[in-house]
Amino acid sequence: MWGKNDKEEEFEVSTKVKESKSVEKNSYLGKTDEQAFIGSTVVIKGEVTAAEDLLVEGSIEGSVHIKNNKLKVGKNGSVSATIEAKTVHVEGRVDGDMDSSELVTIHESGRMTGNIKANRIVLKDGCRFRGHIEMDMDDSKKLSAPAAATTKK
């Protein structure tokens, strides 16, 4: 009953068990396992609100509000929504308008159609973007008019 063959079968079965995937450290989000994750088979329709970083490998349709945190749309991710986030990294597909208080980066594999409003924007070589960009700077950072333009003759 507990012969050599039984142990071999038990070992073979245990080697076939799949390991669970862990979220890798991501320099875009700067954290490990401290973010919400929308998997590749998940489709969300409606409003998504979060008080933590969000990694999307699935699909969101509607609106995303993570005002004080970071959103990453992974290579397999698709977001058709208005987006409000502190920082946004696009490696997948985004259709909709985006409002970021800090930085938007569209990576090489990223595709976006919509308008972007952000303080800083990075469009990596190879990305695709169709829309308008508005860079909203603080008054203290705005360039003043040249002195020659304000001088009376």
Secondary structure, DSSP 8 states (H G I E B T S, - for coil): ---HHHHHHHHHHHHTS--------BTTTTBSS-EEEE-TT-EEEEEEE-SSEEEESSEEEEEEEEEEEEEEE-TT-EEEEEEEEEEEEESSEEES-EEEEEEEEE-TT-EEES-EEESEEEE-TT-EEES-EEE---GGGS----HHHH---
